[in-house]
Amino acid sequence: MHILEEYRSALREAFDTWGKDSQVMMALEEMAELSKELLKNINRKKNNKKNITEELADVYVTLESLKIIYNISDIELCEIIDKKVLKLKNKLV
């Protein structure tokens, strides 16, 4: 089994165990914790790269959970990401 599929299997099990609302709330909490660390870095000039990395990893995990919860495929997501990056590139020209 591919490692990403192992992650997704664990995330599906968490969803089955705790349900949608719990997993969505966890994602929101993790995003808030990342925001807090980013604000510390900018506003307080704090050298907190390790904390930012930890929170970023938590956000990545919960984003994968949200993809499972809302049945969003990698292809669907990548198509939208491509459009958004193209839009950004056009703004930079």
PyMOL Python script that loads the backbone (N, CA, C, O; Angstrom):
from pymol import cmd

cmd.read_pdbstr("""\
ATOM      1  N   MET A   1       0.851  -1.189   0.000  1.00  0.00           N
ATOM      2  CA  MET A   1       0.000   0.000   0.000  1.00  0.00           C
ATOM      3  C   MET A   1       0.892   1.248   0.000  1.00  0.00           C
ATOM      4  O   MET A   1       1.856   1.330   0.761  1.00  0.00           O
ATOM      5  N   HIS A   2       0.569   2.185  -0.835  1.00  0.00           N
ATOM      6  CA  HIS A   2       1.293   3.453  -0.899  1.00  0.00           C
ATOM      7  C   HIS A   2       1.100   4.217   0.406  1.00  0.00           C
ATOM      8  O   HIS A   2       0.027   4.159   1.007  1.00  0.00           O
ATOM      9  N   ILE A   3       2.128   4.928   0.844  1.00  0.00           N
ATOM     10  CA  ILE A   3       2.070   5.603   2.147  1.00  0.00           C
ATOM     11  C   ILE A   3       0.916   6.598   2.232  1.00  0.00           C
ATOM     12  O   ILE A   3       0.270   6.711   3.274  1.00  0.00           O
ATOM     13  N   LEU A   4       0.653   7.324   1.133  1.00  0.00           N
ATOM     14  CA  LEU A   4      -0.459   8.271   1.149  1.00  0.00           C
ATOM     15  C   LEU A   4      -1.778   7.542   1.367  1.00  0.00           C
ATOM     16  O   LEU A   4      -2.666   8.045   2.056  1.00  0.00           O
ATOM     17  N   GLU A   5      -1.903   6.365   0.784  1.00  0.00           N
ATOM     18  CA  GLU A   5      -3.130   5.588   0.978  1.00  0.00           C
ATOM     19  C   GLU A   5      -3.238   5.115   2.427  1.00  0.00           C
ATOM     20  O   GLU A   5      -4.342   5.004   2.961  1.00  0.00           O
ATOM     21  N   GLU A   6      -2.099   4.836   3.069  1.00  0.00           N
ATOM     22  CA  GLU A   6      -2.113   4.477   4.495  1.00  0.00           C
ATOM     23  C   GLU A   6      -2.634   5.656   5.322  1.00  0.00           C
ATOM     24  O   GLU A   6      -3.430   5.473   6.243  1.00  0.00           O
ATOM     25  N   TYR A   7      -2.185   6.849   4.989  1.00  0.00           N
ATOM     26  CA  TYR A   7      -2.672   8.052   5.687  1.00  0.00           C
ATOM     27  C   TYR A   7      -4.173   8.187   5.500  1.00  0.00           C
ATOM     28  O   TYR A   7      -4.915   8.389   6.461  1.00  0.00           O
ATOM     29  N   ARG A   8      -4.610   8.074   4.264  1.00  0.00           N
ATOM     30  CA  ARG A   8      -6.037   8.234   3.970  1.00  0.00           C
ATOM     31  C   ARG A   8      -6.876   7.182   4.678  1.00  0.00           C
ATOM     32  O   ARG A   8      -7.992   7.463   5.115  1.00  0.00           O
ATOM     33  N   SER A   9      -6.349   5.990   4.790  1.00  0.00           N
ATOM     34  CA  SER A   9      -7.061   4.931   5.498  1.00  0.00           C
ATOM     35  C   SER A   9      -7.261   5.316   6.964  1.00  0.00           C
ATOM     36  O   SER A   9      -8.349   5.135   7.512  1.00  0.00           O
ATOM     37  N   ALA A  10      -6.225   5.840   7.592  1.00  0.00           N
ATOM     38  CA  ALA A  10      -6.332   6.283   8.986  1.00  0.00           C
ATOM     39  C   ALA A  10      -7.310   7.448   9.110  1.00  0.00           C
ATOM     40  O   ALA A  10      -8.065   7.523  10.080  1.00  0.00           O
ATOM     41  N   LEU A  11      -7.302   8.354   8.137  1.00  0.00           N
ATOM     42  CA  LEU A  11      -8.206   9.502   8.171  1.00  0.00           C
ATOM     43  C   LEU A  11      -9.655   9.064   7.983  1.00  0.00           C
ATOM     44  O   LEU A  11     -10.558   9.612   8.615  1.00  0.00           O
ATOM     45  N   ARG A  12      -9.877   8.084   7.121  1.00  0.00           N
ATOM     46  CA  ARG A  12     -11.236   7.542   6.947  1.00  0.00           C
ATOM     47  C   ARG A  12     -11.717   6.894   8.246  1.00  0.00           C
ATOM     48  O   ARG A  12     -12.878   7.038   8.629  1.00  0.00           O
ATOM     49  N   GLU A  13     -10.816   6.183   8.914  1.00  0.00           N
ATOM     50  CA  GLU A  13     -11.165   5.544  10.182  1.00  0.00           C
ATOM     51  C   GLU A  13     -11.519   6.592  11.243  1.00  0.00           C
ATOM     52  O   GLU A  13     -12.462   6.407  12.012  1.00  0.00           O
ATOM     53  N   ALA A  14     -10.760   7.692  11.281  1.00  0.00           N
ATOM     54  CA  ALA A  14     -11.062   8.773  12.225  1.00  0.00           C
ATOM     55  C   ALA A  14     -12.437   9.362  11.928  1.00  0.00           C
ATOM     56  O   ALA A  14     -13.215   9.636  12.843  1.00  0.00           O
ATOM     57  N   PHE A  15     -12.730   9.555  10.648  1.00  0.00           N
ATOM     58  CA  PHE A  15     -14.041  10.073  10.246  1.00  0.00           C
ATOM     59  C   PHE A  15     -15.147   9.116  10.678  1.00  0.00           C
ATOM     60  O   PHE A  15     -16.167   9.542  11.220  1.00  0.00           O
ATOM     61  N   ASP A  16     -14.943   7.826  10.437  1.00  0.00           N
ATOM     62  CA  ASP A  16     -15.939   6.823  10.825  1.00  0.00           C
ATOM     63  C   ASP A  16     -16.121   6.771  12.340  1.00  0.00           C
ATOM     64  O   ASP A  16     -17.220   6.511  12.830  1.00  0.00           O
ATOM     65  N   THR A  17     -15.049   7.016  13.072  1.00  0.00           N
ATOM     66  CA  THR A  17     -15.091   6.942  14.538  1.00  0.00           C
ATOM     67  C   THR A  17     -15.710   8.183  15.161  1.00  0.00           C
ATOM     68  O   THR A  17     -16.581   8.078  16.025  1.00  0.00           O
ATOM     69  N   TRP A  18     -15.262   9.364  14.726  1.00  0.00           N
ATOM     70  CA  TRP A  18     -15.685  10.600  15.394  1.00  0.00           C
ATOM     71  C   TRP A  18     -16.699  11.422  14.618  1.00  0.00           C
ATOM     72  O   TRP A  18     -17.326  12.316  15.187  1.00  0.00           O
ATOM     73  N   GLY A  19     -16.875  11.144  13.341  1.00  0.00           N
ATOM     74  CA  GLY A  19     -17.893  11.841  12.564  1.00  0.00           C
ATOM     75  C   GLY A  19     -17.415  13.122  11.904  1.00  0.00           C
ATOM     76  O   GLY A  19     -16.330  13.634  12.181  1.00  0.00           O
ATOM     77  N   LYS A  20     -18.267  13.615  11.025  1.00  0.00           N
ATOM     78  CA  LYS A  20     -17.972  14.796  10.208  1.00  0.00           C
ATOM     79  C   LYS A  20     -17.728  16.042  11.045  1.00  0.00           C
ATOM     80  O   LYS A  20     -16.698  16.698  10.896  1.00  0.00           O
ATOM     81  N   ASP A  21     -18.664  16.371  11.920  1.00  0.00           N
ATOM     82  CA  ASP A  21     -18.553  17.627  12.661  1.00  0.00           C
ATOM     83  C   ASP A  21     -17.260  17.700  13.467  1.00  0.00           C
ATOM     84  O   ASP A  21     -16.592  18.733  13.498  1.00  0.00           O
ATOM     85  N   SER A  22     -16.921  16.601  14.113  1.00  0.00           N
ATOM     86  CA  SER A  22     -15.695  16.559  14.910  1.00  0.00           C
ATOM     87  C   SER A  22     -14.462  16.795  14.043  1.00  0.00           C
ATOM     88  O   SER A  22     -13.560  17.536  14.434  1.00  0.00           O
ATOM     89  N   GLN A  23     -14.421  16.173  12.879  1.00  0.00           N
ATOM     90  CA  GLN A  23     -13.265  16.308  12.006  1.00  0.00           C
ATOM     91  C   GLN A  23     -13.186  17.706  11.385  1.00  0.00           C
ATOM     92  O   GLN A  23     -12.091  18.241  11.210  1.00  0.00           O
ATOM     93  N   VAL A  24     -14.319  18.291  11.056  1.00  0.00           N
ATOM     94  CA  VAL A  24     -14.323  19.659  10.521  1.00  0.00           C
ATOM     95  C   VAL A  24     -13.872  20.643  11.603  1.00  0.00           C
ATOM     96  O   VAL A  24     -13.102  21.564  11.331  1.00  0.00           O
ATOM     97  N   MET A  25     -14.353  20.442  12.821  1.00  0.00           N
ATOM     98  CA  MET A  25     -13.927  21.315  13.929  1.00  0.00           C
ATOM     99  C   MET A  25     -12.431  21.181  14.185  1.00  0.00           C
ATOM    100  O   MET A  25     -11.764  22.171  14.488  1.00  0.00           O
ATOM    101  N   MET A  26     -11.899  19.971  14.065  1.00  0.00           N
ATOM    102  CA  MET A  26     -10.461  19.750  14.236  1.00  0.00           C
ATOM    103  C   MET A  26      -9.683  20.510  13.165  1.00  0.00           C
ATOM    104  O   MET A  26      -8.651  21.115  13.458  1.00  0.00           O
ATOM    105  N   ALA A  27     -10.170  20.483  11.934  1.00  0.00           N
ATOM    106  CA  ALA A  27      -9.504  21.218  10.856  1.00  0.00           C
ATOM    107  C   ALA A  27      -9.485  22.717  11.165  1.00  0.00           C
ATOM    108  O   ALA A  27      -8.465  23.381  10.986  1.00  0.00           O
ATOM    109  N   LEU A  28     -10.606  23.235  11.625  1.00  0.00           N
ATOM    110  CA  LEU A  28     -10.674  24.664  11.970  1.00  0.00           C
ATOM    111  C   LEU A  28      -9.712  25.009  13.097  1.00  0.00           C
ATOM    112  O   LEU A  28      -9.046  26.044  13.061  1.00  0.00           O
ATOM    113  N   GLU A  29      -9.643  24.144  14.089  1.00  0.00           N
ATOM    114  CA  GLU A  29      -8.725  24.361  15.217  1.00  0.00           C
ATOM    115  C   GLU A  29      -7.272  24.363  14.749  1.00  0.00           C
ATOM    116  O   GLU A  29      -6.484  25.216  15.155  1.00  0.00           O
ATOM    117  N   GLU A  30      -6.928  23.409  13.898  1.00  0.00           N
ATOM    118  CA  GLU A  30      -5.537  23.341  13.406  1.00  0.00           C
ATOM    119  C   GLU A  30      -5.184  24.556  12.562  1.00  0.00           C
ATOM    120  O   GLU A  30      -4.062  25.058  12.639  1.00  0.00           O
ATOM    121  N   MET A  31      -6.128  25.034  11.756  1.00  0.00           N
ATOM    122  CA  MET A  31      -5.863  26.233  10.952  1.00  0.00           C
ATOM    123  C   MET A  31      -5.678  27.453  11.851  1.00  0.00           C
ATOM    124  O   MET A  31      -4.855  28.322  11.564  1.00  0.00           O
ATOM    125  N   ALA A  32      -6.441  27.514  12.933  1.00  0.00           N
ATOM    126  CA  ALA A  32      -6.298  28.622  13.884  1.00  0.00           C
ATOM    127  C   ALA A  32      -4.932  28.573  14.565  1.00  0.00           C
ATOM    128  O   ALA A  32      -4.301  29.608  14.780  1.00  0.00           O
ATOM    129  N   GLU A  33      -4.481  27.366  14.903  1.00  0.00           N
ATOM    130  CA  GLU A  33      -3.165  27.231  15.548  1.00  0.00           C
ATOM    131  C   GLU A  33      -2.045  27.648  14.599  1.00  0.00           C
ATOM    132  O   GLU A  33      -1.069  28.264  15.028  1.00  0.00           O
ATOM    133  N   LEU A  34      -2.177  27.318  13.313  1.00  0.00           N
ATOM    134  CA  LEU A  34      -1.185  27.764  12.335  1.00  0.00           C
ATOM    135  C   LEU A  34      -1.219  29.288  12.214  1.00  0.00           C
ATOM    136  O   LEU A  34      -0.172  29.934  12.155  1.00  0.00           O
ATOM    137  N   SER A  35      -2.411  29.853  12.177  1.00  0.00           N
ATOM    138  CA  SER A  35      -2.542  31.315  12.107  1.00  0.00           C
ATOM    139  C   SER A  35      -1.850  31.975  13.294  1.00  0.00           C
ATOM    140  O   SER A  35      -1.150  32.976  13.140  1.00  0.00           O
ATOM    141  N   LYS A  36      -2.050  31.413  14.459  1.00  0.00           N
ATOM    142  CA  LYS A  36      -1.435  31.953  15.685  1.00  0.00           C
ATOM    143  C   LYS A  36       0.093  31.955  15.580  1.00  0.00           C
ATOM    144  O   LYS A  36       0.742  32.941  15.930  1.00  0.00           O
ATOM    145  N   GLU A  37       0.659  30.851  15.098  1.00  0.00           N
ATOM    146  CA  GLU A  37       2.119  30.779  14.979  1.00  0.00           C
ATOM    147  C   GLU A  37       2.642  31.742  13.916  1.00  0.00           C
ATOM    148  O   GLU A  37       3.704  32.339  14.092  1.00  0.00           O
ATOM    149  N   LEU A  38       1.907  31.898  12.815  1.00  0.00           N
ATOM    150  CA  LEU A  38       2.322  32.845  11.782  1.00  0.00           C
ATOM    151  C   LEU A  38       2.277  34.281  12.306  1.00  0.00           C
ATOM    152  O   LEU A  38       3.163  35.085  12.015  1.00  0.00           O
ATOM    153  N   LEU A  39       1.248  34.591  13.072  1.00  0.00           N
ATOM    154  CA  LEU A  39       1.152  35.925  13.668  1.00  0.00           C
ATOM    155  C   LEU A  39       2.291  36.187  14.642  1.00  0.00           C
ATOM    156  O   LEU A  39       2.845  37.286  14.665  1.00  0.00           O
ATOM    157  N   LYS A  40       2.648  35.188  15.447  1.00  0.00           N
ATOM    158  CA  LYS A  40       3.785  35.335  16.362  1.00  0.00           C
ATOM    159  C   LYS A  40       5.055  35.631  15.577  1.00  0.00           C
ATOM    160  O   LYS A  40       5.865  36.468  15.977  1.00  0.00           O
ATOM    161  N   ASN A  41       5.220  34.938  14.461  1.00  0.00           N
ATOM    162  CA  ASN A  41       6.407  35.110  13.646  1.00  0.00           C
ATOM    163  C   ASN A  41       6.507  36.514  13.087  1.00  0.00           C
ATOM    164  O   ASN A  41       7.587  37.105  13.062  1.00  0.00           O
ATOM    165  N   ILE A  42       5.381  37.047  12.639  1.00  0.00           N
ATOM    166  CA  ILE A  42       5.394  38.377  12.019  1.00  0.00           C
ATOM    167  C   ILE A  42       5.330  39.488  13.063  1.00  0.00           C
ATOM    168  O   ILE A  42       6.170  40.388  13.067  1.00  0.00           O
ATOM    169  N   ASN A  43       4.344  39.428  13.939  1.00  0.00           N
ATOM    170  CA  ASN A  43       4.125  40.520  14.888  1.00  0.00           C
ATOM    171  C   ASN A  43       5.177  40.603  15.983  1.00  0.00           C
ATOM    172  O   ASN A  43       5.568  41.698  16.388  1.00  0.00           O
ATOM    173  N   ARG A  44       5.634  39.464  16.461  1.00  0.00           N
ATOM    174  CA  ARG A  44       6.600  39.445  17.569  1.00  0.00           C
ATOM    175  C   ARG A  44       8.008  39.135  17.099  1.00  0.00           C
ATOM    176  O   ARG A  44       8.931  39.032  17.906  1.00  0.00           O
ATOM    177  N   LYS A  45       8.171  38.987  15.788  1.00  0.00           N
ATOM    178  CA  LYS A  45       9.475  38.643  15.208  1.00  0.00           C
ATOM    179  C   LYS A  45      10.054  37.393  15.872  1.00  0.00           C
ATOM    180  O   LYS A  45      11.264  37.281  16.069  1.00  0.00           O
ATOM    181  N   LYS A  46       9.170  36.460  16.212  1.00  0.00           N
ATOM    182  CA  LYS A  46       9.570  35.242  16.901  1.00  0.00           C
ATOM    183  C   LYS A  46      10.129  34.226  15.913  1.00  0.00           C
ATOM    184  O   LYS A  46       9.554  34.007  14.847  1.00  0.00           O
ATOM    185  N   ASN A  47      11.248  33.609  16.271  1.00  0.00           N
ATOM    186  CA  ASN A  47      11.824  32.552  15.449  1.00  0.00           C
ATOM    187  C   ASN A  47      11.159  31.238  15.845  1.00  0.00           C
ATOM    188  O   ASN A  47      11.643  30.529  16.727  1.00  0.00           O
ATOM    189  N   ASN A  48      10.047  30.920  15.188  1.00  0.00           N
ATOM    190  CA  ASN A  48       9.245  29.760  15.564  1.00  0.00           C
ATOM    191  C   ASN A  48       9.002  28.823  14.379  1.00  0.00           C
ATOM    192  O   ASN A  48       7.913  28.272  14.215  1.00  0.00           O
ATOM    193  N   LYS A  49      10.035  28.659  13.562  1.00  0.00           N
ATOM    194  CA  LYS A  49       9.905  27.812  12.377  1.00  0.00           C
ATOM    195  C   LYS A  49       9.446  26.399  12.738  1.00  0.00           C
ATOM    196  O   LYS A  49       8.615  25.821  12.036  1.00  0.00           O
ATOM    197  N   LYS A  50       9.976  25.844  13.817  1.00  0.00           N
ATOM    198  CA  LYS A  50       9.595  24.486  14.222  1.00  0.00           C
ATOM    199  C   LYS A  50       8.096  24.424  14.520  1.00  0.00           C
ATOM    200  O   LYS A  50       7.418  23.490  14.092  1.00  0.00           O
ATOM    201  N   ASN A  51       7.582  25.406  15.244  1.00  0.00           N
ATOM    202  CA  ASN A  51       6.154  25.433  15.562  1.00  0.00           C
ATOM    203  C   ASN A  51       5.303  25.614  14.303  1.00  0.00           C
ATOM    204  O   ASN A  51       4.255  24.986  14.153  1.00  0.00           O
ATOM    205  N   ILE A  52       5.769  26.480  13.404  1.00  0.00           N
ATOM    206  CA  ILE A  52       5.046  26.694  12.144  1.00  0.00           C
ATOM    207  C   ILE A  52       5.011  25.383  11.354  1.00  0.00           C
ATOM    208  O   ILE A  52       3.976  25.015  10.797  1.00  0.00           O
ATOM    209  N   THR A  53       6.137  24.687  11.308  1.00  0.00           N
ATOM    210  CA  THR A  53       6.202  23.422  10.576  1.00  0.00           C
ATOM    211  C   THR A  53       5.260  22.390  11.183  1.00  0.00           C
ATOM    212  O   THR A  53       4.566  21.681  10.454  1.00  0.00           O
ATOM    213  N   GLU A  54       5.230  22.300  12.508  1.00  0.00           N
ATOM    214  CA  GLU A  54       4.328  21.368  13.194  1.00  0.00           C
ATOM    215  C   GLU A  54       2.866  21.672  12.855  1.00  0.00           C
ATOM    216  O   GLU A  54       2.094  20.777  12.511  1.00  0.00           O
ATOM    217  N   GLU A  55       2.507  22.946  12.958  1.00  0.00           N
ATOM    218  CA  GLU A  55       1.110  23.329  12.693  1.00  0.00           C
ATOM    219  C   GLU A  55       0.762  23.163  11.219  1.00  0.00           C
ATOM    220  O   GLU A  55      -0.362  22.791  10.884  1.00  0.00           O
ATOM    221  N   LEU A  56       1.716  23.435  10.342  1.00  0.00           N
ATOM    222  CA  LEU A  56       1.492  23.242   8.914  1.00  0.00           C
ATOM    223  C   LEU A  56       1.226  21.762   8.613  1.00  0.00           C
ATOM    224  O   LEU A  56       0.354  21.437   7.807  1.00  0.00           O
ATOM    225  N   ALA A  57       1.973  20.877   9.257  1.00  0.00           N
ATOM    226  CA  ALA A  57       1.743  19.438   9.078  1.00  0.00           C
ATOM    227  C   ALA A  57       0.342  19.059   9.553  1.00  0.00           C
ATOM    228  O   ALA A  57      -0.352  18.284   8.896  1.00  0.00           O
ATOM    229  N   ASP A  58      -0.073  19.609  10.699  1.00  0.00           N
ATOM    230  CA  ASP A  58      -1.424  19.331  11.196  1.00  0.00           C
ATOM    231  C   ASP A  58      -2.483  19.800  10.202  1.00  0.00           C
ATOM    232  O   ASP A  58      -3.485  19.117   9.989  1.00  0.00           O
ATOM    233  N   VAL A  59      -2.261  20.961   9.597  1.00  0.00           N
ATOM    234  CA  VAL A  59      -3.216  21.493   8.625  1.00  0.00           C
ATOM    235  C   VAL A  59      -3.258  20.595   7.381  1.00  0.00           C
ATOM    236  O   VAL A  59      -4.335  20.306   6.860  1.00  0.00           O
ATOM    237  N   TYR A  60      -2.097  20.159   6.912  1.00  0.00           N
ATOM    238  CA  TYR A  60      -2.085  19.247   5.767  1.00  0.00           C
ATOM    239  C   TYR A  60      -2.904  17.993   6.054  1.00  0.00           C
ATOM    240  O   TYR A  60      -3.684  17.550   5.211  1.00  0.00           O
ATOM    241  N   VAL A  61      -2.728  17.423   7.240  1.00  0.00           N
ATOM    242  CA  VAL A  61      -3.467  16.214   7.610  1.00  0.00           C
ATOM    243  C   VAL A  61      -4.970  16.496   7.609  1.00  0.00           C
ATOM    244  O   VAL A  61      -5.755  15.714   7.073  1.00  0.00           O
ATOM    245  N   THR A  62      -5.358  17.610   8.208  1.00  0.00           N
ATOM    246  CA  THR A  62      -6.789  17.898   8.286  1.00  0.00           C
ATOM    247  C   THR A  62      -7.366  18.276   6.921  1.00  0.00           C
ATOM    248  O   THR A  62      -8.549  18.044   6.671  1.00  0.00           O
ATOM    249  N   LEU A  63      -6.557  18.848   6.039  1.00  0.00           N
ATOM    250  CA  LEU A  63      -7.036  19.120   4.681  1.00  0.00           C
ATOM    251  C   LEU A  63      -7.327  17.814   3.952  1.00  0.00           C
ATOM    252  O   LEU A  63      -8.309  17.715   3.215  1.00  0.00           O
ATOM    253  N   GLU A  64      -6.489  16.830   4.153  1.00  0.00           N
ATOM    254  CA  GLU A  64      -6.762  15.513   3.567  1.00  0.00           C
ATOM    255  C   GLU A  64      -8.060  14.949   4.134  1.00  0.00           C
ATOM    256  O   GLU A  64      -8.837  14.327   3.410  1.00  0.00           O
ATOM    257  N   SER A  65      -8.295  15.162   5.413  1.00  0.00           N
ATOM    258  CA  SER A  65      -9.552  14.710   6.030  1.00  0.00           C
ATOM    259  C   SER A  65     -10.748  15.390   5.369  1.00  0.00           C
ATOM    260  O   SER A  65     -11.758  14.745   5.087  1.00  0.00           O
ATOM    261  N   LEU A  66     -10.632  16.690   5.126  1.00  0.00           N
ATOM    262  CA  LEU A  66     -11.733  17.428   4.501  1.00  0.00           C
ATOM    263  C   LEU A  66     -12.005  16.914   3.092  1.00  0.00           C
ATOM    264  O   LEU A  66     -13.157  16.853   2.664  1.00  0.00           O
ATOM    265  N   LYS A  67     -10.949  16.545   2.372  1.00  0.00           N
ATOM    266  CA  LYS A  67     -11.149  15.982   1.039  1.00  0.00           C
ATOM    267  C   LYS A  67     -11.971  14.696   1.124  1.00  0.00           C
ATOM    268  O   LYS A  67     -12.836  14.452   0.283  1.00  0.00           O
ATOM    269  N   ILE A  68     -11.705  13.890   2.121  1.00  0.00           N
ATOM    270  CA  ILE A  68     -12.459  12.641   2.314  1.00  0.00           C
ATOM    271  C   ILE A  68     -13.897  12.953   2.711  1.00  0.00           C
ATOM    272  O   ILE A  68     -14.837  12.396   2.145  1.00  0.00           O
ATOM    273  N   ILE A  69     -14.063  13.834   3.675  1.00  0.00           N
ATOM    274  CA  ILE A  69     -15.393  14.170   4.196  1.00  0.00           C
ATOM    275  C   ILE A  69     -16.298  14.707   3.088  1.00  0.00           C
ATOM    276  O   ILE A  69     -17.466  14.329   2.999  1.00  0.00           O
ATOM    277  N   TYR A  70     -15.755  15.590   2.243  1.00  0.00           N
ATOM    278  CA  TYR A  70     -16.559  16.227   1.205  1.00  0.00           C
ATOM    279  C   TYR A  70     -16.406  15.552  -0.162  1.00  0.00           C
ATOM    280  O   TYR A  70     -16.860  16.075  -1.180  1.00  0.00           O
ATOM    281  N   ASN A  71     -15.762  14.387  -0.166  1.00  0.00           N
ATOM    282  CA  ASN A  71     -15.605  13.599  -1.386  1.00  0.00           C
ATOM    283  C   ASN A  71     -15.012  14.429  -2.529  1.00  0.00           C
ATOM    284  O   ASN A  71     -15.572  14.495  -3.623  1.00  0.00           O
ATOM    285  N   ILE A  72     -13.883  15.052  -2.254  1.00  0.00           N
ATOM    286  CA  ILE A  72     -13.178  15.880  -3.236  1.00  0.00           C
ATOM    287  C   ILE A  72     -11.957  15.095  -3.709  1.00  0.00           C
ATOM    288  O   ILE A  72     -11.091  14.741  -2.910  1.00  0.00           O
ATOM    289  N   SER A  73     -11.895  14.827  -5.007  1.00  0.00           N
ATOM    290  CA  SER A  73     -10.786  14.042  -5.551  1.00  0.00           C
ATOM    291  C   SER A  73      -9.550  14.925  -5.750  1.00  0.00           C
ATOM    292  O   SER A  73      -9.638  16.151  -5.812  1.00  0.00           O
ATOM    293  N   ASP A  74      -8.409  14.264  -5.847  1.00  0.00           N
ATOM    294  CA  ASP A  74      -7.173  14.983  -6.141  1.00  0.00           C
ATOM    295  C   ASP A  74      -7.283  15.708  -7.475  1.00  0.00           C
ATOM    296  O   ASP A  74      -6.790  16.826  -7.626  1.00  0.00           O
ATOM    297  N   ILE A  75      -7.933  15.062  -8.445  1.00  0.00           N
ATOM    298  CA  ILE A  75      -8.082  15.665  -9.774  1.00  0.00           C
ATOM    299  C   ILE A  75      -8.921  16.934  -9.695  1.00  0.00           C
ATOM    300  O   ILE A  75      -8.544  17.960 -10.259  1.00  0.00           O
ATOM    301  N   GLU A  76     -10.059  16.874  -8.997  1.00  0.00           N
ATOM    302  CA  GLU A  76     -10.908  18.068  -8.845  1.00  0.00           C
ATOM    303  C   GLU A  76     -10.125  19.210  -8.211  1.00  0.00           C
ATOM    304  O   GLU A  76     -10.169  20.351  -8.671  1.00  0.00           O
ATOM    305  N   LEU A  77      -9.416  18.879  -7.155  1.00  0.00           N
ATOM    306  CA  LEU A  77      -8.668  19.899  -6.424  1.00  0.00           C
ATOM    307  C   LEU A  77      -7.562  20.492  -7.300  1.00  0.00           C
ATOM    308  O   LEU A  77      -7.376  21.708  -7.338  1.00  0.00           O
ATOM    309  N   CYS A  78      -6.838  19.631  -7.994  1.00  0.00           N
ATOM    310  CA  CYS A  78      -5.742  20.111  -8.845  1.00  0.00           C
ATOM    311  C   CYS A  78      -6.241  20.994  -9.979  1.00  0.00           C
ATOM    312  O   CYS A  78      -5.578  21.964 -10.343  1.00  0.00           O
ATOM    313  N   GLU A  79      -7.390  20.674 -10.537  1.00  0.00           N
ATOM    314  CA  GLU A  79      -7.945  21.517 -11.603  1.00  0.00           C
ATOM    315  C   GLU A  79      -8.211  22.930 -11.094  1.00  0.00           C
ATOM    316  O   GLU A  79      -7.928  23.908 -11.785  1.00  0.00           O
ATOM    317  N   ILE A  80      -8.749  23.031  -9.902  1.00  0.00           N
ATOM    318  CA  ILE A  80      -9.034  24.358  -9.340  1.00  0.00           C
ATOM    319  C   ILE A  80      -7.744  25.069  -8.950  1.00  0.00           C
ATOM    320  O   ILE A  80      -7.606  26.274  -9.159  1.00  0.00           O
ATOM    321  N   ILE A  81      -6.795  24.318  -8.382  1.00  0.00           N
ATOM    322  CA  ILE A  81      -5.494  24.908  -8.035  1.00  0.00           C
ATOM    323  C   ILE A  81      -4.826  25.451  -9.290  1.00  0.00           C
ATOM    324  O   ILE A  81      -4.284  26.557  -9.274  1.00  0.00           O
ATOM    325  N   ASP A  82      -4.859  24.690 -10.372  1.00  0.00           N
ATOM    326  CA  ASP A  82      -4.266  25.154 -11.635  1.00  0.00           C
ATOM    327  C   ASP A  82      -4.868  26.490 -12.070  1.00  0.00           C
ATOM    328  O   ASP A  82      -4.142  27.405 -12.459  1.00  0.00           O
ATOM    329  N   LYS A  83      -6.192  26.597 -12.002  1.00  0.00           N
ATOM    330  CA  LYS A  83      -6.861  27.842 -12.389  1.00  0.00           C
ATOM    331  C   LYS A  83      -6.436  29.001 -11.498  1.00  0.00           C
ATOM    332  O   LYS A  83      -6.204  30.110 -11.980  1.00  0.00           O
ATOM    333  N   LYS A  84      -6.334  28.741 -10.196  1.00  0.00           N
ATOM    334  CA  LYS A  84      -5.977  29.812  -9.263  1.00  0.00           C
ATOM    335  C   LYS A  84      -4.523  30.260  -9.438  1.00  0.00           C
ATOM    336  O   LYS A  84      -4.219  31.449  -9.339  1.00  0.00           O
ATOM    337  N   VAL A  85      -3.631  29.305  -9.698  1.00  0.00           N
ATOM    338  CA  VAL A  85      -2.230  29.662  -9.925  1.00  0.00           C
ATOM    339  C   VAL A  85      -2.079  30.424 -11.235  1.00  0.00           C
ATOM    340  O   VAL A  85      -1.301  31.375 -11.317  1.00  0.00           O
ATOM    341  N   LEU A  86      -2.819  30.009 -12.258  1.00  0.00           N
ATOM    342  CA  LEU A  86      -2.793  30.733 -13.535  1.00  0.00           C
ATOM    343  C   LEU A  86      -3.288  32.166 -13.339  1.00  0.00           C
ATOM    344  O   LEU A  86      -2.708  33.106 -13.883  1.00  0.00           O
ATOM    345  N   LYS A  87      -4.342  32.326 -12.576  1.00  0.00           N
ATOM    346  CA  LYS A  87      -4.872  33.670 -12.278  1.00  0.00           C
ATOM    347  C   LYS A  87      -3.824  34.514 -11.557  1.00  0.00           C
ATOM    348  O   LYS A  87      -3.654  35.695 -11.858  1.00  0.00           O
ATOM    349  N   LEU A  88      -3.121  33.898 -10.599  1.00  0.00           N
ATOM    350  CA  LEU A  88      -2.069  34.592  -9.867  1.00  0.00           C
ATOM    351  C   LEU A  88      -0.937  34.994 -10.818  1.00  0.00           C
ATOM    352  O   LEU A  88      -0.453  36.125 -10.769  1.00  0.00           O
ATOM    353  N   LYS A  89      -0.520  34.065 -11.678  1.00  0.00           N
ATOM    354  CA  LYS A  89       0.547  34.357 -12.639  1.00  0.00           C
ATOM    355  C   LYS A  89       0.165  35.509 -13.549  1.00  0.00           C
ATOM    356  O   LYS A  89       1.002  36.354 -13.869  1.00  0.00           O
ATOM    357  N   ASN A  90      -1.096  35.552 -13.969  1.00  0.00           N
ATOM    358  CA  ASN A  90      -1.549  36.653 -14.831  1.00  0.00           C
ATOM    359  C   ASN A  90      -1.526  37.988 -14.106  1.00  0.00           C
ATOM    360  O   ASN A  90      -1.281  39.019 -14.733  1.00  0.00           O
ATOM    361  N   LYS A  91      -1.770  37.998 -12.822  1.00  0.00           N
ATOM    362  CA  LYS A  91      -1.689  39.232 -12.036  1.00  0.00           C
ATOM    363  C   LYS A  91      -0.254  39.717 -11.904  1.00  0.00           C
ATOM    364  O   LYS A  91      -0.014  40.914 -11.748  1.00  0.00           O
ATOM    365  N   LEU A  92       0.694  38.802 -11.966  1.00  0.00           N
ATOM    366  CA  LEU A  92       2.107  39.152 -11.765  1.00  0.00           C
ATOM    367  C   LEU A  92       2.760  39.681 -13.034  1.00  0.00           C
ATOM    368  O   LEU A  92       3.870  40.212 -12.981  1.00  0.00           O
ATOM    369  N   VAL A  93       2.092  39.544 -14.169  1.00  0.00           N
ATOM    370  CA  VAL A  93       2.692  39.964 -15.449  1.00  0.00           C
ATOM    371  C   VAL A  93       2.510  41.444 -15.643  1.00  0.00           C
ATOM    372  O   VAL A  93       2.944  41.991 -16.657  1.00  0.00           O
TER     373      VAL A  93
END
""", "prot")
cmd.dss("prot")
cmd.show_as("cartoon", "prot")
cmd.util.cbc("prot")
cmd.orient("prot")
